[in-house]
Amino acid sequence: MHALRTLRSHGMDTELLQTVYRTVIIAKLLYASSAWWVFTTASDRRRMEASLRRAQRSELYPTDKPTLT
């Protein structure tokens, strides 16, 4: 997230920031998620969804894209 804020402060376009977020952060969250998702607790899922909502407020993740659940 720090790197994304730095890129934004240097003038990177919002669309490009969203692309970077999806290719780095979302890819890491979804990697093998079908295997480990059943082992997460409700608290874990809420924390992951909260991070996605923060990204939506920061305009890093579009609101029309699917959520983790």
C-alpha positions as CSV (number, residue, x, y, z in Angstrom):
1,M,0.0,0.0,0.0
2,H,2.9,2.3,0.7
3,A,4.2,1.8,-2.8
4,L,0.8,2.6,-4.3
5,R,0.6,5.8,-2.3
6,T,4.0,6.7,-3.5
7,L,3.1,6.1,-7.1
8,R,-0.1,8.2,-6.6
9,S,1.9,11.1,-5.1
10,H,4.2,11.0,-8.1
11,G,1.2,11.5,-10.4
12,M,0.3,8.0,-11.6
13,D,-3.1,7.8,-13.2
14,T,-5.9,6.1,-11.1
15,E,-6.6,3.5,-13.8
16,L,-3.0,2.4,-13.8
17,L,-3.0,2.3,-10.0
18,Q,-6.0,0.1,-10.1
19,T,-4.2,-2.2,-12.5
20,V,-1.2,-2.4,-10.2
21,Y,-3.4,-3.1,-7.3
22,R,-5.3,-5.9,-9.1
23,T,-2.1,-7.6,-10.4
24,V,-0.2,-7.4,-7.1
25,I,-2.6,-7.3,-4.1
26,I,-5.6,-9.2,-5.4
27,A,-3.4,-11.8,-7.1
28,K,-1.7,-12.5,-3.8
29,L,-5.0,-12.7,-1.9
30,L,-6.6,-15.1,-4.5
31,Y,-3.5,-17.3,-5.0
32,A,-4.7,-20.8,-4.0
33,S,-7.6,-19.3,-2.2
34,S,-9.8,-22.3,-3.1
35,A,-7.5,-24.4,-0.9
36,W,-7.2,-22.2,2.1
37,W,-10.6,-20.4,2.1
38,V,-12.3,-23.1,4.1
39,F,-9.8,-22.8,6.9
40,T,-10.4,-19.1,7.4
41,T,-12.6,-17.9,10.2
42,A,-15.3,-15.3,9.9
43,S,-13.0,-12.8,11.5
44,D,-10.3,-13.5,8.9
45,R,-12.8,-13.0,6.1
46,R,-14.1,-9.7,7.6
47,R,-10.5,-8.4,7.7
48,M,-9.8,-9.3,4.1
49,E,-13.1,-7.7,3.0
50,A,-12.2,-4.6,5.1
51,S,-8.9,-4.3,3.2
52,L,-10.8,-4.5,0.0
53,R,-13.3,-1.8,1.1
54,R,-10.3,0.5,2.1
55,A,-9.0,0.0,-1.4
56,Q,-12.4,0.9,-2.9
57,R,-12.5,4.1,-0.8
58,S,-9.0,5.0,-2.0
59,E,-10.1,4.3,-5.6
60,L,-7.6,1.5,-6.0
61,Y,-10.3,-1.2,-6.5
62,P,-13.5,-0.4,-8.5
63,T,-16.8,-0.9,-6.7
64,D,-18.2,-2.8,-9.6
65,K,-15.6,-5.6,-9.3
66,P,-16.4,-8.8,-7.4
67,T,-15.5,-9.1,-3.7
68,L,-13.4,-11.9,-2.2
69,T,-16.4,-13.9,-1.0
